[in-house]
Amino acid sequence: MREGLLPATVATVLELSTSGENARALTELLGEVFDPTETAISSFEVEEGVTTLSLNAPWKVEIYFASHPDEEAVRDLLRPIVGEVVDATPFTTVNQQDWVATSLDGLKPVRAGRVLVHGAHDRGTVRSNDIAIEIEAALAFGTGHHGTTSGCLLALDAELKKCRPRHGLDVGTGTGILALALAKQTKRKVVAGDIDAVAVEVSAHNARLNHAPGALDLYVAPGLRHAKADRPGHFDLIFANILAGPVRRLAPALARALAADGTLILSGLLAMDVAGVVSAYRHQGLALASRSLREGWATLVMKKGGAAPRPRRPA
């Protein structure tokens, strides 16, 4: 799971080993505190192949800074969550050349159905019938290579076998992978937005890189607070691959924008978040159609037809 885009230059990295519960808390906290254009936070399970999340399982949290931070201030911020271990954890200065090499090493092709996410150095792995999405190494951190994005891509693949969405929306689009995957397969423009203007610029760049400059209708705004996204009952497929807190808060807006026969794909959730998220959407009239777990991260597919919205109490 990643919060924030990878800065164009990385000067300092802080790596922490902790539990899954702490990893979730750190990702949510740092995503709120730090400037997403200057800092990126990644968390993932150390043990590969684990499909269920243990709160005490080993997880790694990596924090990337574009410039060297105030170390004591960062430690003071993290200590209430991870304890005194942060005091013995060094901040590592990164050589830019080494960083680029590391990015290339980490960007392995990822396949989800017909979609193949790859870097320029792996163009040779693309097959004739692939829906290929190329991402530059410097911009590709966390895109398709953790369970959140790949889970959404697999959910999309399953949905496309049933129907062909006409109006798509990607909330918190990041690098634009999900929106591009939908646009390329449906041949229709997808509305995609992010609170971070840099993320929207990256999405536009990625659309051009993938020979689809008109595939995305982009906006900069929090959630659905833009005329392009705030369209009641309009979208028959919506992605929201963000964190559990924002996913819950966006429940009324996402339910309102979803068409009567539409599909909502949610991710950025740890297994422990699922019950609360499902409950929030049930009260907006959405029911859980399916769920999956990849590397401890849950992807939920929601459909209209759940419980009626909870009535408001008189003031």
ZAMARGU-4260 file (C-alpha; in steps of 0.2 Angstrom, whole numbers, plus 5000, padded with zeros to 4 digits):
<rodrens>
0) 5000/5000/5000 | 5007/5017/4996 | 5001/5034/5001 | 5007/5049/4990 | 5017/5049/4974
5) 5036/5044/4974 | 5045/5061/4974 | 5055/5064/4958 | 5071/5064/4969 | 5073/5054/4985
10) 5085/5061/4997 | 5081/5051/5013 | 5072/5034/5017 | 5066/5028/5034 | 5063/5010/5035
15) 5053/5002/5050 | 5048/4984/5054 | 5032/4983/5063 | 5015/4974/5064 | 5001/4975/5051
20) 4990/4985/5063 | 5004/4998/5066 | 5008/4998/5047 | 4990/5003/5044 | 4990/5016/5057
25) 5007/5024/5051 | 5001/5024/5033 | 4985/5033/5038 | 4994/5045/5050 | 5008/5050/5038
30) 4997/5052/5023 | 4988/5065/5033 | 5003/5074/5040 | 5015/5075/5026 | 5015/5084/5009
35) 5011/5070/4996 | 5022/5079/4983 | 5037/5078/4995 | 5034/5062/5004 | 5028/5044/5000
40) 5024/5030/5012 | 5024/5012/5008 | 5019/4997/5018 | 5019/4979/5014 | 5020/4961/5021
45) 5038/4955/5023 | 5032/4937/5020 | 5026/4934/5002 | 5012/4923/4998 | 5002/4927/5014
50) 4984/4929/5010 | 4977/4933/5028 | 4982/4947/5039 | 4989/4944/5056 | 4990/4959/5067
55) 5007/4953/5073 | 5014/4948/5056 | 5030/4956/5050 | 5027/4971/5040 | 5039/4984/5033
60) 5035/5003/5032 | 5046/5014/5020 | 5045/5033/5021 | 5053/5042/5006 | 5058/5060/5008
65) 5062/5072/4994 | 5073/5082/5006 | 5081/5078/5023 | 5067/5079/5036 | 5069/5085/5054
70) 5073/5068/5061 | 5068/5071/5079 | 5051/5078/5074 | 5048/5063/5063 | 5053/5051/5078
75) 5042/5061/5090 | 5027/5058/5078 | 5030/5040/5075 | 5035/5035/5093 | 5017/5034/5100
80) 5013/5020/5087 | 5029/5010/5085 | 5037/5014/5102 | 5055/5017/5106 | 5061/5006/5091
85) 5060/5022/5081 | 5074/5030/5091 | 5086/5016/5085 | 5081/5017/5067 | 5093/5027/5056
90) 5088/5038/5042 | 5097/5033/5026 | 5103/5045/5013 | 5100/5039/4996 | 5111/5041/4981
95) 5100/5046/4966 | 5109/5034/4954 | 5107/5020/4966 | 5088/5025/4968 | 5085/5024/4950
100) 5093/5007/4949 | 5082/5001/4964 | 5067/5008/4955 | 5071/4998/4940 | 5074/4982/4950
105) 5057/4984/4959 | 5047/4987/4943 | 5044/4969/4937 | 5029/4966/4925 | 5013/4963/4934
110) 4999/4953/4926 | 4980/4954/4931 | 4969/4946/4918 | 4973/4954/4901 | 4981/4969/4909
115) 5000/4969/4910 | 5009/4983/4920 | 5027/4985/4915 | 5042/4997/4913 | 5050/5002/4897
120) 5064/4989/4901 | 5051/4975/4900 | 5042/4980/4883 | 5048/4963/4877 | 5037/4954/4888
125) 5021/4961/4881 | 5011/4948/4871 | 5000/4953/4856 | 4983/4951/4865 | 4989/4960/4881
130) 4982/4977/4887 | 4999/4984/4891 | 5001/4999/4903 | 5019/5006/4903 | 5024/5016/4918
135) 5041/5024/4920 | 5052/5017/4934 | 5053/5034/4943 | 5034/5036/4944 | 5030/5018/4946
140) 5032/5015/4964 | 5017/5006/4972 | 5007/5005/4955 | 5001/4987/4952 | 5015/4980/4963
145) 5005/4978/4979 | 4989/4969/4982 | 4978/4985/4981 | 4980/4989/4963 | 4982/4971/4957
150) 4966/4967/4967 | 4957/4981/4958 | 4963/4975/4941 | 4957/4957/4944 | 4940/4964/4950
155) 4939/4974/4934 | 4944/4959/4923 | 4930/4949/4931 | 4917/4963/4929 | 4922/4965/4911
160) 4917/4947/4908 | 4899/4951/4913 | 4896/4969/4905 | 4904/4983/4897 | 4904/4999/4908
165) 4900/5015/4898 | 4904/5028/4911 | 4919/5025/4923 | 4926/5035/4937 | 4942/5033/4947
170) 4943/5042/4963 | 4961/5045/4970 | 4968/5040/4953 | 4987/5042/4958 | 4996/5037/4943
175) 4981/5033/4933 | 4983/5014/4931 | 4965/5009/4935 | 4957/5022/4924 | 4969/5018/4909
180) 4965/4999/4911 | 4947/5003/4910 | 4948/5016/4896 | 4959/5004/4885 | 4947/4990/4887
185) 4931/4999/4885 | 4937/5012/4872 | 4928/5025/4882 | 4935/5040/4891 | 4936/5038/4910
190) 4934/5052/4923 | 4949/5052/4935 | 4953/5063/4949 | 4965/5066/4963 | 4967/5079/4977
195) 4985/5080/4972 | 4989/5090/4957 | 5005/5081/4954 | 4996/5065/4953 | 4985/5072/4940
200) 5000/5078/4930 | 5007/5060/4931 | 4991/5052/4926 | 4991/5064/4910 | 5009/5059/4907
205) 5005/5041/4908 | 4990/5042/4896 | 5002/5050/4883 | 5015/5037/4886 | 5003/5024/4883
210) 4996/5032/4867 | 4980/5036/4875 | 4981/5055/4877 | 4962/5057/4877 | 4958/5042/4887
215) 4956/5051/4904 | 4945/5066/4909 | 4955/5072/4923 | 4951/5084/4938 | 4960/5090/4954
220) 4949/5090/4969 | 4946/5080/4985 | 4935/5065/4982 | 4920/5069/4971 | 4920/5087/4974
225) 4921/5092/4956 | 4907/5094/4942 | 4915/5080/4932 | 4913/5067/4946 | 4898/5074/4956
230) 4885/5067/4944 | 4871/5057/4953 | 4867/5040/4946 | 4879/5043/4931 | 4894/5030/4933
235) 4891/5012/4931 | 4909/5008/4937 | 4919/5017/4950 | 4936/5014/4958 | 4941/5020/4975
240) 4958/5013/4979 | 4962/5024/4994 | 4963/5021/5013 | 4950/5015/5024 | 4946/5031/5033
245) 4943/5041/5016 | 4934/5026/5009 | 4921/5026/5023 | 4919/5045/5023 | 4916/5045/5004
250) 4902/5032/5006 | 4887/5044/5003 | 4896/5053/4988 | 4901/5037/4980 | 4884/5028/4982
255) 4875/5044/4975 | 4886/5044/4960 | 4884/5026/4956 | 4871/5020/4943 | 4857/5009/4949
260) 4865/4994/4941 | 4883/5000/4944 | 4898/4992/4952 | 4909/5000/4965 | 4927/4993/4967
265) 4935/4998/4984 | 4953/4994/4990 | 4967/5001/5000 | 4960/4991/5015 | 4967/4979/5027
270) 4957/4964/5031 | 4953/4971/5048 | 4945/4986/5039 | 4932/4976/5029 | 4918/4975/5042
275) 4918/4993/5045 | 4918/4998/5027 | 4905/4985/5022 | 4894/4992/5036 | 4896/5010/5030
280) 4891/5006/5012 | 4876/4994/5018 | 4868/5010/5025 | 4870/5018/5008 | 4860/5004/5000
285) 4876/4994/4993 | 4879/4976/4996 | 4895/4966/4996 | 4895/4956/4979 | 4913/4949/4982
290) 4929/4951/4991 | 4947/4946/4989 | 4963/4946/4998 | 4980/4949/4991 | 4996/4951/5002
295) 4984/4955/5016 | 4975/4969/5007 | 4956/4968/5003 | 4947/4972/4987 | 4928/4974/4989
300) 4916/4974/4975 | 4900/4982/4980 | 4883/4983/4971 | 4867/4993/4974 | 4854/4983/4983
305) 4859/4982/5001 | 4851/4989/5016 | 4841/5005/5015 | 4850/5021/5020 | 4849/5024/5039
310) 4836/5038/5043 | 4843/5054/5051 | 4838/5057/5069 | 4829/5073/5073 | 4841/5087/5079
</rodrens>
